[in-house]
């Protein structure tokens, strides 16, 4: 799978955790793919290069883990105002 399509998990209240393997081929997380979920944590592999501010519109506490430090910075810039309580984790 190379993308999470627009609206894939829209209002999926049973979705609590997404954990892609580091070797995942995921490249794109499209708009509104995780909107209005009950997501608590997500691991974003280094292969992800395309997403935007509407990809991560979640409304609850979330832990975001990333493979690369630059990816964490991008996510912070575009989504921090959409997430009320967020913890970002990036390996050193």
HTML snippet that shows the backbone in 3Dmol.js (N, CA, C, O; Angstrom):
<script src="https://3Dmol.org/build/3Dmol-min.js"></script>
<div id="view" style="width:600px;height:400px;position:relative"></div>
<script>
const pdb = `
ATOM      1  N   UNK A   1       0.844  -1.172   0.000  1.00  0.00           N
ATOM      2  CA  UNK A   1       0.000   0.000   0.000  1.00  0.00           C
ATOM      3  C   UNK A   1       0.894   1.241   0.000  1.00  0.00           C
ATOM      4  O   UNK A   1       1.791   1.365   0.833  1.00  0.00           O
ATOM      5  N   UNK A   2       0.648   2.148  -0.926  1.00  0.00           N
ATOM      6  CA  UNK A   2       1.478   3.346  -0.996  1.00  0.00           C
ATOM      7  C   UNK A   2       0.760   4.603  -0.524  1.00  0.00           C
ATOM      8  O   UNK A   2       1.383   5.656  -0.391  1.00  0.00           O
ATOM      9  N   UNK A   3      -0.557   4.507  -0.266  1.00  0.00           N
ATOM     10  CA  UNK A   3      -1.253   5.697   0.235  1.00  0.00           C
ATOM     11  C   UNK A   3      -2.457   5.320   1.084  1.00  0.00           C
ATOM     12  O   UNK A   3      -3.033   4.241   0.951  1.00  0.00           O
ATOM     13  N   UNK A   4      -2.814   6.252   1.962  1.00  0.00           N
ATOM     14  CA  UNK A   4      -4.079   6.185   2.676  1.00  0.00           C
ATOM     15  C   UNK A   4      -4.959   7.191   1.960  1.00  0.00           C
ATOM     16  O   UNK A   4      -4.694   8.392   1.999  1.00  0.00           O
ATOM     17  N   UNK A   5      -5.986   6.716   1.319  1.00  0.00           N
ATOM     18  CA  UNK A   5      -6.824   7.564   0.458  1.00  0.00           C
ATOM     19  C   UNK A   5      -7.674   8.540   1.254  1.00  0.00           C
ATOM     20  O   UNK A   5      -7.953   8.333   2.435  1.00  0.00           O
ATOM     21  N   UNK A   6      -8.076   9.600   0.585  1.00  0.00           N
ATOM     22  CA  UNK A   6      -8.907  10.643   1.184  1.00  0.00           C
ATOM     23  C   UNK A   6     -10.141  10.039   1.830  1.00  0.00           C
ATOM     24  O   UNK A   6     -10.879   9.276   1.207  1.00  0.00           O
ATOM     25  N   UNK A   7     -10.351  10.392   3.089  1.00  0.00           N
ATOM     26  CA  UNK A   7     -11.531   9.946   3.817  1.00  0.00           C
ATOM     27  C   UNK A   7     -11.539   8.479   4.223  1.00  0.00           C
ATOM     28  O   UNK A   7     -12.574   7.978   4.664  1.00  0.00           O
ATOM     29  N   UNK A   8     -10.429   7.781   4.091  1.00  0.00           N
ATOM     30  CA  UNK A   8     -10.385   6.339   4.373  1.00  0.00           C
ATOM     31  C   UNK A   8     -10.902   5.959   5.755  1.00  0.00           C
ATOM     32  O   UNK A   8     -11.648   4.990   5.893  1.00  0.00           O
ATOM     33  N   UNK A   9     -10.514   6.708   6.768  1.00  0.00           N
ATOM     34  CA  UNK A   9     -10.899   6.380   8.139  1.00  0.00           C
ATOM     35  C   UNK A   9     -11.792   7.457   8.752  1.00  0.00           C
ATOM     36  O   UNK A   9     -11.854   7.588   9.975  1.00  0.00           O
ATOM     37  N   UNK A  10     -12.471   8.211   7.927  1.00  0.00           N
ATOM     38  CA  UNK A  10     -13.336   9.293   8.396  1.00  0.00           C
ATOM     39  C   UNK A  10     -14.360   8.759   9.394  1.00  0.00           C
ATOM     40  O   UNK A  10     -15.104   7.823   9.103  1.00  0.00           O
ATOM     41  N   UNK A  11     -14.383   9.368  10.565  1.00  0.00           N
ATOM     42  CA  UNK A  11     -15.297   9.017  11.651  1.00  0.00           C
ATOM     43  C   UNK A  11     -15.185   7.557  12.093  1.00  0.00           C
ATOM     44  O   UNK A  11     -16.161   6.970  12.559  1.00  0.00           O
ATOM     45  N   UNK A  12     -14.021   6.990  11.949  1.00  0.00           N
ATOM     46  CA  UNK A  12     -13.793   5.612  12.386  1.00  0.00           C
ATOM     47  C   UNK A  12     -13.474   5.642  13.885  1.00  0.00           C
ATOM     48  O   UNK A  12     -12.313   5.771  14.274  1.00  0.00           O
ATOM     49  N   UNK A  13     -14.481   5.526  14.695  1.00  0.00           N
ATOM     50  CA  UNK A  13     -14.316   5.683  16.133  1.00  0.00           C
ATOM     51  C   UNK A  13     -13.607   4.514  16.805  1.00  0.00           C
ATOM     52  O   UNK A  13     -13.192   4.630  17.958  1.00  0.00           O
ATOM     53  N   UNK A  14     -13.462   3.398  16.111  1.00  0.00           N
ATOM     54  CA  UNK A  14     -12.765   2.251  16.688  1.00  0.00           C
ATOM     55  C   UNK A  14     -11.284   2.238  16.327  1.00  0.00           C
ATOM     56  O   UNK A  14     -10.550   1.342  16.744  1.00  0.00           O
ATOM     57  N   UNK A  15     -10.845   3.222  15.559  1.00  0.00           N
ATOM     58  CA  UNK A  15      -9.437   3.322  15.202  1.00  0.00           C
ATOM     59  C   UNK A  15      -8.696   4.047  16.326  1.00  0.00           C
ATOM     60  O   UNK A  15      -8.938   5.227  16.580  1.00  0.00           O
ATOM     61  N   UNK A  16      -7.790   3.328  16.996  1.00  0.00           N
ATOM     62  CA  UNK A  16      -7.080   3.902  18.133  1.00  0.00           C
ATOM     63  C   UNK A  16      -5.580   3.987  17.925  1.00  0.00           C
ATOM     64  O   UNK A  16      -4.911   4.811  18.549  1.00  0.00           O
ATOM     65  N   UNK A  17      -5.040   3.134  17.046  1.00  0.00           N
ATOM     66  CA  UNK A  17      -3.594   3.077  16.865  1.00  0.00           C
ATOM     67  C   UNK A  17      -3.271   2.695  15.426  1.00  0.00           C
ATOM     68  O   UNK A  17      -3.899   1.804  14.854  1.00  0.00           O
ATOM     69  N   UNK A  18      -2.283   3.379  14.845  1.00  0.00           N
ATOM     70  CA  UNK A  18      -1.770   3.019  13.523  1.00  0.00           C
ATOM     71  C   UNK A  18      -0.265   2.863  13.681  1.00  0.00           C
ATOM     72  O   UNK A  18       0.424   3.781  14.125  1.00  0.00           O
ATOM     73  N   UNK A  19       0.231   1.698  13.316  1.00  0.00           N
ATOM     74  CA  UNK A  19       1.653   1.411  13.483  1.00  0.00           C
ATOM     75  C   UNK A  19       2.179   0.737  12.219  1.00  0.00           C
ATOM     76  O   UNK A  19       2.129  -0.486  12.092  1.00  0.00           O
ATOM     77  N   UNK A  20       2.681   1.537  11.291  1.00  0.00           N
ATOM     78  CA  UNK A  20       3.270   1.005  10.067  1.00  0.00           C
ATOM     79  C   UNK A  20       4.677   0.536  10.357  1.00  0.00           C
ATOM     80  O   UNK A  20       5.376   1.171  11.147  1.00  0.00           O
ATOM     81  N   UNK A  21       5.120  -0.549   9.749  1.00  0.00           N
ATOM     82  CA  UNK A  21       6.507  -0.969   9.943  1.00  0.00           C
ATOM     83  C   UNK A  21       7.462   0.051   9.319  1.00  0.00           C
ATOM     84  O   UNK A  21       7.092   0.763   8.385  1.00  0.00           O
ATOM     85  N   UNK A  22       8.657   0.117   9.823  1.00  0.00           N
ATOM     86  CA  UNK A  22       9.654   1.062   9.302  1.00  0.00           C
ATOM     87  C   UNK A  22       9.907   0.873   7.816  1.00  0.00           C
ATOM     88  O   UNK A  22      10.186   1.837   7.104  1.00  0.00           O
ATOM     89  N   UNK A  23       9.812  -0.361   7.348  1.00  0.00           N
ATOM     90  CA  UNK A  23      10.064  -0.645   5.942  1.00  0.00           C
ATOM     91  C   UNK A  23       8.816  -0.494   5.065  1.00  0.00           C
ATOM     92  O   UNK A  23       8.801  -0.950   3.922  1.00  0.00           O
ATOM     93  N   UNK A  24       7.792   0.133   5.589  1.00  0.00           N
ATOM     94  CA  UNK A  24       6.547   0.350   4.845  1.00  0.00           C
ATOM     95  C   UNK A  24       6.793   1.127   3.547  1.00  0.00           C
ATOM     96  O   UNK A  24       7.736   1.912   3.451  1.00  0.00           O
ATOM     97  N   UNK A  25       5.944   0.900   2.567  1.00  0.00           N
ATOM     98  CA  UNK A  25       6.024   1.622   1.295  1.00  0.00           C
ATOM     99  C   UNK A  25       5.022   2.772   1.238  1.00  0.00           C
ATOM    100  O   UNK A  25       4.789   3.338   0.171  1.00  0.00           O
ATOM    101  N   UNK A  26       4.436   3.115   2.366  1.00  0.00           N
ATOM    102  CA  UNK A  26       3.476   4.214   2.423  1.00  0.00           C
ATOM    103  C   UNK A  26       4.168   5.526   2.055  1.00  0.00           C
ATOM    104  O   UNK A  26       5.210   5.861   2.619  1.00  0.00           O
ATOM    105  N   UNK A  27       3.589   6.264   1.112  1.00  0.00           N
ATOM    106  CA  UNK A  27       4.173   7.520   0.651  1.00  0.00           C
ATOM    107  C   UNK A  27       3.237   8.692   0.934  1.00  0.00           C
ATOM    108  O   UNK A  27       3.696   9.781   1.281  1.00  0.00           O
ATOM    109  N   UNK A  28       1.931   8.478   0.790  1.00  0.00           N
ATOM    110  CA  UNK A  28       0.967   9.575   0.852  1.00  0.00           C
ATOM    111  C   UNK A  28      -0.116   9.313   1.890  1.00  0.00           C
ATOM    112  O   UNK A  28      -0.676   8.219   1.961  1.00  0.00           O
ATOM    113  N   UNK A  29      -0.401  10.333   2.691  1.00  0.00           N
ATOM    114  CA  UNK A  29      -1.563  10.329   3.577  1.00  0.00           C
ATOM    115  C   UNK A  29      -2.430  11.479   3.096  1.00  0.00           C
ATOM    116  O   UNK A  29      -2.116  12.645   3.335  1.00  0.00           O
ATOM    117  N   UNK A  30      -3.521  11.149   2.418  1.00  0.00           N
ATOM    118  CA  UNK A  30      -4.345  12.166   1.760  1.00  0.00           C
ATOM    119  C   UNK A  30      -5.237  12.926   2.745  1.00  0.00           C
ATOM    120  O   UNK A  30      -5.381  12.551   3.908  1.00  0.00           O
ATOM    121  N   UNK A  31      -5.827  14.007   2.232  1.00  0.00           N
ATOM    122  CA  UNK A  31      -6.705  14.871   3.021  1.00  0.00           C
ATOM    123  C   UNK A  31      -7.804  14.081   3.720  1.00  0.00           C
ATOM    124  O   UNK A  31      -8.361  13.125   3.180  1.00  0.00           O
ATOM    125  N   UNK A  32      -8.088  14.511   4.918  1.00  0.00           N
ATOM    126  CA  UNK A  32      -9.211  13.993   5.691  1.00  0.00           C
ATOM    127  C   UNK A  32      -9.209  12.477   5.856  1.00  0.00           C
ATOM    128  O   UNK A  32     -10.258  11.884   6.110  1.00  0.00           O
ATOM    129  N   UNK A  33      -8.062  11.851   5.717  1.00  0.00           N
ATOM    130  CA  UNK A  33      -8.006  10.392   5.842  1.00  0.00           C
ATOM    131  C   UNK A  33      -8.155   9.939   7.298  1.00  0.00           C
ATOM    132  O   UNK A  33      -8.572   8.809   7.553  1.00  0.00           O
ATOM    133  N   UNK A  34      -7.817  10.812   8.253  1.00  0.00           N
ATOM    134  CA  UNK A  34      -7.919  10.456   9.667  1.00  0.00           C
ATOM    135  C   UNK A  34      -8.794  11.440  10.442  1.00  0.00           C
ATOM    136  O   UNK A  34      -8.637  11.581  11.655  1.00  0.00           O
ATOM    137  N   UNK A  35      -9.696  12.107   9.769  1.00  0.00           N
ATOM    138  CA  UNK A  35     -10.558  13.099  10.424  1.00  0.00           C
ATOM    139  C   UNK A  35     -11.591  12.442  11.327  1.00  0.00           C
ATOM    140  O   UNK A  35     -12.183  11.416  10.993  1.00  0.00           O
ATOM    141  N   UNK A  36     -11.785  13.070  12.480  1.00  0.00           N
ATOM    142  CA  UNK A  36     -12.801  12.678  13.449  1.00  0.00           C
ATOM    143  C   UNK A  36     -12.686  11.210  13.860  1.00  0.00           C
ATOM    144  O   UNK A  36     -13.678  10.484  13.926  1.00  0.00           O
ATOM    145  N   UNK A  37     -11.452  10.798  14.133  1.00  0.00           N
ATOM    146  CA  UNK A  37     -11.216   9.447  14.635  1.00  0.00           C
ATOM    147  C   UNK A  37     -10.964   9.524  16.133  1.00  0.00           C
ATOM    148  O   UNK A  37     -10.935  10.614  16.706  1.00  0.00           O
ATOM    149  N   UNK A  38     -10.786   8.395  16.754  1.00  0.00           N
ATOM    150  CA  UNK A  38     -10.412   8.317  18.171  1.00  0.00           C
ATOM    151  C   UNK A  38      -8.948   7.898  18.282  1.00  0.00           C
ATOM    152  O   UNK A  38      -8.543   7.268  19.259  1.00  0.00           O
ATOM    153  N   UNK A  39      -8.168   8.255  17.278  1.00  0.00           N
ATOM    154  CA  UNK A  39      -6.770   7.873  17.186  1.00  0.00           C
ATOM    155  C   UNK A  39      -5.990   8.362  18.409  1.00  0.00           C
ATOM    156  O   UNK A  39      -6.078   9.528  18.794  1.00  0.00           O
ATOM    157  N   UNK A  40      -5.231   7.454  19.004  1.00  0.00           N
ATOM    158  CA  UNK A  40      -4.407   7.786  20.169  1.00  0.00           C
ATOM    159  C   UNK A  40      -2.924   7.790  19.841  1.00  0.00           C
ATOM    160  O   UNK A  40      -2.151   8.508  20.476  1.00  0.00           O
ATOM    161  N   UNK A  41      -2.518   6.996  18.855  1.00  0.00           N
ATOM    162  CA  UNK A  41      -1.104   6.994  18.478  1.00  0.00           C
ATOM    163  C   UNK A  41      -0.947   6.570  17.030  1.00  0.00           C
ATOM    164  O   UNK A  41      -1.745   5.803  16.491  1.00  0.00           O
ATOM    165  N   UNK A  42       0.123   7.101  16.409  1.00  0.00           N
ATOM    166  CA  UNK A  42       0.437   6.758  15.026  1.00  0.00           C
ATOM    167  C   UNK A  42       1.948   6.758  14.870  1.00  0.00           C
ATOM    168  O   UNK A  42       2.634   7.649  15.370  1.00  0.00           O
ATOM    169  N   UNK A  43       2.459   5.757  14.177  1.00  0.00           N
ATOM    170  CA  UNK A  43       3.869   5.727  13.812  1.00  0.00           C
ATOM    171  C   UNK A  43       3.932   6.021  12.318  1.00  0.00           C
ATOM    172  O   UNK A  43       3.334   5.296  11.523  1.00  0.00           O
ATOM    173  N   UNK A  44       4.644   7.066  11.925  1.00  0.00           N
ATOM    174  CA  UNK A  44       4.742   7.475  10.529  1.00  0.00           C
ATOM    175  C   UNK A  44       6.116   7.068  10.009  1.00  0.00           C
ATOM    176  O   UNK A  44       7.130   7.595  10.467  1.00  0.00           O
ATOM    177  N   UNK A  45       6.162   6.136   9.057  1.00  0.00           N
ATOM    178  CA  UNK A  45       7.451   5.677   8.546  1.00  0.00           C
ATOM    179  C   UNK A  45       8.155   6.738   7.702  1.00  0.00           C
ATOM    180  O   UNK A  45       7.523   7.678   7.220  1.00  0.00           O
ATOM    181  N   UNK A  46       9.469   6.578   7.528  1.00  0.00           N
ATOM    182  CA  UNK A  46      10.259   7.555   6.783  1.00  0.00           C
ATOM    183  C   UNK A  46       9.868   7.646   5.316  1.00  0.00           C
ATOM    184  O   UNK A  46      10.227   8.611   4.641  1.00  0.00           O
ATOM    185  N   UNK A  47       9.137   6.658   4.815  1.00  0.00           N
ATOM    186  CA  UNK A  47       8.731   6.674   3.407  1.00  0.00           C
ATOM    187  C   UNK A  47       7.654   7.719   3.102  1.00  0.00           C
ATOM    188  O   UNK A  47       7.463   8.092   1.945  1.00  0.00           O
ATOM    189  N   UNK A  48       6.958   8.187   4.128  1.00  0.00           N
ATOM    190  CA  UNK A  48       5.890   9.170   3.912  1.00  0.00           C
ATOM    191  C   UNK A  48       6.504  10.510   3.530  1.00  0.00           C
ATOM    192  O   UNK A  48       7.322  11.064   4.265  1.00  0.00           O
ATOM    193  N   UNK A  49       6.105  11.018   2.383  1.00  0.00           N
ATOM    194  CA  UNK A  49       6.615  12.311   1.913  1.00  0.00           C
ATOM    195  C   UNK A  49       5.501  13.289   1.573  1.00  0.00           C
ATOM    196  O   UNK A  49       5.761  14.477   1.376  1.00  0.00           O
ATOM    197  N   UNK A  50       4.267  12.808   1.501  1.00  0.00           N
ATOM    198  CA  UNK A  50       3.175  13.706   1.129  1.00  0.00           C
ATOM    199  C   UNK A  50       1.995  13.586   2.085  1.00  0.00           C
ATOM    200  O   UNK A  50       1.418  12.515   2.267  1.00  0.00           O
ATOM    201  N   UNK A  51       1.660  14.714   2.686  1.00  0.00           N
ATOM    202  CA  UNK A  51       0.473  14.859   3.515  1.00  0.00           C
ATOM    203  C   UNK A  51       0.281  16.345   3.719  1.00  0.00           C
ATOM    204  O   UNK A  51       1.160  17.131   3.365  1.00  0.00           O
ATOM    205  N   UNK A  52      -0.837  16.749   4.275  1.00  0.00           N
ATOM    206  CA  UNK A  52      -1.024  18.174   4.550  1.00  0.00           C
ATOM    207  C   UNK A  52      -1.827  18.374   5.815  1.00  0.00           C
ATOM    208  O   UNK A  52      -2.126  17.418   6.532  1.00  0.00           O
ATOM    209  N   UNK A  53      -2.171  19.603   6.084  1.00  0.00           N
ATOM    210  CA  UNK A  53      -2.809  19.932   7.359  1.00  0.00           C
ATOM    211  C   UNK A  53      -4.130  19.226   7.584  1.00  0.00           C
ATOM    212  O   UNK A  53      -4.541  19.066   8.733  1.00  0.00           O
ATOM    213  N   UNK A  54      -4.802  18.805   6.549  1.00  0.00           N
ATOM    214  CA  UNK A  54      -6.088  18.139   6.715  1.00  0.00           C
ATOM    215  C   UNK A  54      -5.961  16.630   6.872  1.00  0.00           C
ATOM    216  O   UNK A  54      -6.976  15.951   7.030  1.00  0.00           O
ATOM    217  N   UNK A  55      -4.773  16.094   6.835  1.00  0.00           N
ATOM    218  CA  UNK A  55      -4.590  14.647   6.983  1.00  0.00           C
ATOM    219  C   UNK A  55      -4.800  14.185   8.415  1.00  0.00           C
ATOM    220  O   UNK A  55      -5.310  13.088   8.644  1.00  0.00           O
ATOM    221  N   UNK A  56      -4.411  15.014   9.387  1.00  0.00           N
ATOM    222  CA  UNK A  56      -4.383  14.614  10.787  1.00  0.00           C
ATOM    223  C   UNK A  56      -5.349  15.402  11.651  1.00  0.00           C
ATOM    224  O   UNK A  56      -4.966  15.860  12.727  1.00  0.00           O
ATOM    225  N   UNK A  57      -6.545  15.569  11.231  1.00  0.00           N
ATOM    226  CA  UNK A  57      -7.516  16.334  12.009  1.00  0.00           C
ATOM    227  C   UNK A  57      -8.172  15.428  13.037  1.00  0.00           C
ATOM    228  O   UNK A  57      -9.307  14.987  12.856  1.00  0.00           O
ATOM    229  N   UNK A  58      -7.457  15.156  14.109  1.00  0.00           N
ATOM    230  CA  UNK A  58      -7.987  14.336  15.184  1.00  0.00           C
ATOM    231  C   UNK A  58      -8.338  15.235  16.360  1.00  0.00           C
ATOM    232  O   UNK A  58      -7.814  16.343  16.471  1.00  0.00           O
ATOM    233  N   UNK A  59      -9.205  14.774  17.225  1.00  0.00           N
ATOM    234  CA  UNK A  59      -9.738  15.626  18.290  1.00  0.00           C
ATOM    235  C   UNK A  59      -9.362  15.206  19.699  1.00  0.00           C
ATOM    236  O   UNK A  59      -9.869  15.774  20.666  1.00  0.00           O
ATOM    237  N   UNK A  60      -8.482  14.223  19.833  1.00  0.00           N
ATOM    238  CA  UNK A  60      -8.150  13.759  21.168  1.00  0.00           C
ATOM    239  C   UNK A  60      -6.639  13.671  21.329  1.00  0.00           C
ATOM    240  O   UNK A  60      -5.887  13.998  20.411  1.00  0.00           O
ATOM    241  N   UNK A  61      -6.209  13.233  22.484  1.00  0.00           N
ATOM    242  CA  UNK A  61      -4.783  13.067  22.760  1.00  0.00           C
ATOM    243  C   UNK A  61      -4.163  12.118  21.742  1.00  0.00           C
ATOM    244  O   UNK A  61      -4.744  11.079  21.426  1.00  0.00           O
ATOM    245  N   UNK A  62      -3.002  12.465  21.233  1.00  0.00           N
ATOM    246  CA  UNK A  62      -2.355  11.604  20.243  1.00  0.00           C
ATOM    247  C   UNK A  62      -0.839  11.636  20.440  1.00  0.00           C
ATOM    248  O   UNK A  62      -0.255  12.669  20.770  1.00  0.00           O
ATOM    249  N   UNK A  63      -0.231  10.484  20.229  1.00  0.00           N
ATOM    250  CA  UNK A  63       1.222  10.359  20.230  1.00  0.00           C
ATOM    251  C   UNK A  63       1.637  10.099  18.785  1.00  0.00           C
ATOM    252  O   UNK A  63       1.169   9.145  18.163  1.00  0.00           O
ATOM    253  N   UNK A  64       2.515  10.950  18.250  1.00  0.00           N
ATOM    254  CA  UNK A  64       2.988  10.808  16.878  1.00  0.00           C
ATOM    255  C   UNK A  64       4.456  10.424  16.930  1.00  0.00           C
ATOM    256  O   UNK A  64       5.281  11.182  17.440  1.00  0.00           O
ATOM    257  N   UNK A  65       4.786   9.247  16.404  1.00  0.00           N
ATOM    258  CA  UNK A  65       6.178   8.812  16.301  1.00  0.00           C
ATOM    259  C   UNK A  65       6.589   8.878  14.843  1.00  0.00           C
ATOM    260  O   UNK A  65       5.813   8.516  13.959  1.00  0.00           O
ATOM    261  N   UNK A  66       7.808   9.339  14.587  1.00  0.00           N
ATOM    262  CA  UNK A  66       8.298   9.488  13.225  1.00  0.00           C
ATOM    263  C   UNK A  66       9.665   8.831  13.091  1.00  0.00           C
ATOM    264  O   UNK A  66      10.428   8.740  14.053  1.00  0.00           O
ATOM    265  N   UNK A  67       9.954   8.378  11.883  1.00  0.00           N
ATOM    266  CA  UNK A  67      11.252   7.778  11.590  1.00  0.00           C
ATOM    267  C   UNK A  67      12.357   8.816  11.413  1.00  0.00           C
ATOM    268  O   UNK A  67      13.516   8.538  11.722  1.00  0.00           O
ATOM    269  N   UNK A  68      12.024   9.983  10.930  1.00  0.00           N
ATOM    270  CA  UNK A  68      13.038  10.994  10.627  1.00  0.00           C
ATOM    271  C   UNK A  68      12.710  12.308  11.326  1.00  0.00           C
ATOM    272  O   UNK A  68      11.547  12.710  11.374  1.00  0.00           O
ATOM    273  N   UNK A  69      13.717  12.977  11.865  1.00  0.00           N
ATOM    274  CA  UNK A  69      13.480  14.253  12.536  1.00  0.00           C
ATOM    275  C   UNK A  69      12.819  15.305  11.635  1.00  0.00           C
ATOM    276  O   UNK A  69      11.967  16.059  12.105  1.00  0.00           O
ATOM    277  N   UNK A  70      13.192  15.369  10.358  1.00  0.00           N
ATOM    278  CA  UNK A  70      12.608  16.402   9.500  1.00  0.00           C
ATOM    279  C   UNK A  70      11.111  16.161   9.314  1.00  0.00           C
ATOM    280  O   UNK A  70      10.351  17.116   9.153  1.00  0.00           O
ATOM    281  N   UNK A  71      10.683  14.917   9.333  1.00  0.00           N
ATOM    282  CA  UNK A  71       9.268  14.606   9.192  1.00  0.00           C
ATOM    283  C   UNK A  71       8.493  15.130  10.392  1.00  0.00           C
ATOM    284  O   UNK A  71       7.392  15.658  10.236  1.00  0.00           O
ATOM    285  N   UNK A  72       9.056  14.991  11.582  1.00  0.00           N
ATOM    286  CA  UNK A  72       8.407  15.522  12.773  1.00  0.00           C
ATOM    287  C   UNK A  72       8.214  17.026  12.672  1.00  0.00           C
ATOM    288  O   UNK A  72       7.163  17.545  13.050  1.00  0.00           O
ATOM    289  N   UNK A  73       9.210  17.722  12.171  1.00  0.00           N
ATOM    290  CA  UNK A  73       9.115  19.170  12.022  1.00  0.00           C
ATOM    291  C   UNK A  73       7.993  19.551  11.062  1.00  0.00           C
ATOM    292  O   UNK A  73       7.234  20.481  11.334  1.00  0.00           O
ATOM    293  N   UNK A  74       7.886  18.854   9.967  1.00  0.00           N
ATOM    294  CA  UNK A  74       6.832  19.130   8.992  1.00  0.00           C
ATOM    295  C   UNK A  74       5.461  18.907   9.610  1.00  0.00           C
ATOM    296  O   UNK A  74       4.559  19.730   9.457  1.00  0.00           O
ATOM    297  N   UNK A  75       5.313  17.797  10.305  1.00  0.00           N
ATOM    298  CA  UNK A  75       4.019  17.511  10.940  1.00  0.00           C
ATOM    299  C   UNK A  75       3.675  18.589  11.957  1.00  0.00           C
ATOM    300  O   UNK A  75       2.533  19.043  12.019  1.00  0.00           O
ATOM    301  N   UNK A  76       4.645  18.999  12.749  1.00  0.00           N
ATOM    302  CA  UNK A  76       4.393  20.047  13.743  1.00  0.00           C
ATOM    303  C   UNK A  76       3.917  21.328  13.065  1.00  0.00           C
ATOM    304  O   UNK A  76       2.967  21.959  13.527  1.00  0.00           O
ATOM    305  N   UNK A  77       4.561  21.707  11.990  1.00  0.00           N
ATOM    306  CA  UNK A  77       4.213  22.951  11.310  1.00  0.00           C
ATOM    307  C   UNK A  77       2.805  22.946  10.738  1.00  0.00           C
ATOM    308  O   UNK A  77       2.115  23.964  10.784  1.00  0.00           O
ATOM    309  N   UNK A  78       2.372  21.813  10.200  1.00  0.00           N
ATOM    310  CA  UNK A  78       1.080  21.826   9.522  1.00  0.00           C
ATOM    311  C   UNK A  78      -0.083  21.336  10.360  1.00  0.00           C
ATOM    312  O   UNK A  78      -1.236  21.573  10.001  1.00  0.00           O
ATOM    313  N   UNK A  79       0.188  20.653  11.476  1.00  0.00           N
ATOM    314  CA  UNK A  79      -0.936  20.052  12.170  1.00  0.00           C
ATOM    315  C   UNK A  79      -1.065  20.382  13.644  1.00  0.00           C
ATOM    316  O   UNK A  79      -2.076  20.030  14.251  1.00  0.00           O
ATOM    317  N   UNK A  80      -0.097  21.034  14.241  1.00  0.00           N
ATOM    318  CA  UNK A  80      -0.155  21.244  15.683  1.00  0.00           C
ATOM    319  C   UNK A  80      -1.400  22.020  16.102  1.00  0.00           C
ATOM    320  O   UNK A  80      -1.937  21.779  17.183  1.00  0.00           O
ATOM    321  N   UNK A  81      -1.861  22.938  15.275  1.00  0.00           N
ATOM    322  CA  UNK A  81      -3.038  23.699  15.633  1.00  0.00           C
ATOM    323  C   UNK A  81      -4.324  22.891  15.472  1.00  0.00           C
ATOM    324  O   UNK A  81      -5.381  23.317  15.938  1.00  0.00           O
ATOM    325  N   UNK A  82      -4.248  21.744  14.825  1.00  0.00           N
ATOM    326  CA  UNK A  82      -5.435  20.902  14.668  1.00  0.00           C
ATOM    327  C   UNK A  82      -5.575  19.887  15.794  1.00  0.00           C
ATOM    328  O   UNK A  82      -6.657  19.338  16.005  1.00  0.00           O
ATOM    329  N   UNK A  83      -4.505  19.639  16.507  1.00  0.00           N
ATOM    330  CA  UNK A  83      -4.510  18.606  17.536  1.00  0.00           C
ATOM    331  C   UNK A  83      -4.406  19.275  18.897  1.00  0.00           C
ATOM    332  O   UNK A  83      -3.454  20.014  19.151  1.00  0.00           O
ATOM    333  N   UNK A  84      -5.354  19.030  19.761  1.00  0.00           N
ATOM    334  CA  UNK A  84      -5.386  19.698  21.062  1.00  0.00           C
ATOM    335  C   UNK A  84      -4.256  19.264  21.986  1.00  0.00           C
ATOM    336  O   UNK A  84      -3.606  20.103  22.609  1.00  0.00           O
ATOM    337  N   UNK A  85      -4.023  17.971  22.075  1.00  0.00           N
ATOM    338  CA  UNK A  85      -2.977  17.446  22.953  1.00  0.00           C
ATOM    339  C   UNK A  85      -2.137  16.474  22.145  1.00  0.00           C
ATOM    340  O   UNK A  85      -2.624  15.428  21.715  1.00  0.00           O
ATOM    341  N   UNK A  86      -0.879  16.821  21.942  1.00  0.00           N
ATOM    342  CA  UNK A  86      -0.032  15.994  21.086  1.00  0.00           C
ATOM    343  C   UNK A  86       1.330  15.802  21.715  1.00  0.00           C
ATOM    344  O   UNK A  86       1.888  16.725  22.309  1.00  0.00           O
ATOM    345  N   UNK A  87       1.867  14.589  21.582  1.00  0.00           N
ATOM    346  CA  UNK A  87       3.234  14.294  21.943  1.00  0.00           C
ATOM    347  C   UNK A  87       3.911  13.796  20.677  1.00  0.00           C
ATOM    348  O   UNK A  87       3.447  12.833  20.067  1.00  0.00           O
ATOM    349  N   UNK A  88       5.006  14.440  20.271  1.00  0.00           N
ATOM    350  CA  UNK A  88       5.768  14.001  19.098  1.00  0.00           C
ATOM    351  C   UNK A  88       7.008  13.263  19.573  1.00  0.00           C
ATOM    352  O   UNK A  88       7.714  13.741  20.461  1.00  0.00           O
ATOM    353  N   UNK A  89       7.277  12.107  18.990  1.00  0.00           N
ATOM    354  CA  UNK A  89       8.448  11.316  19.358  1.00  0.00           C
ATOM    355  C   UNK A  89       9.258  11.008  18.123  1.00  0.00           C
ATOM    356  O   UNK A  89       8.727  10.471  17.151  1.00  0.00           O
ATOM    357  N   UNK A  90      10.554  11.343  18.144  1.00  0.00           N
ATOM    358  CA  UNK A  90      11.451  11.098  17.024  1.00  0.00           C
ATOM    359  C   UNK A  90      12.728  10.495  17.589  1.00  0.00           C
ATOM    360  O   UNK A  90      13.278  11.009  18.563  1.00  0.00           O
ATOM    361  N   UNK A  91      13.210   9.398  16.980  1.00  0.00           N
ATOM    362  CA  UNK A  91      14.443   8.810  17.490  1.00  0.00           C
ATOM    363  C   UNK A  91      15.636   9.729  17.292  1.00  0.00           C
ATOM    364  O   UNK A  91      15.675  10.496  16.330  1.00  0.00           O
ATOM    365  N   UNK A  92      16.613   9.658  18.198  1.00  0.00           N
ATOM    366  CA  UNK A  92      17.820  10.494  18.090  1.00  0.00           C
ATOM    367  C   UNK A  92      18.740   9.952  17.032  1.00  0.00           C
ATOM    368  O   UNK A  92      19.806  10.518  16.792  1.00  0.00           O
TER     369      UNK A  92
END
`;
const viewer = $3Dmol.createViewer("view");
viewer.addModel(pdb, "pdb");
viewer.setStyle({}, {cartoon: {color: "spectrum"}});
viewer.zoomTo();
viewer.render();
</script>
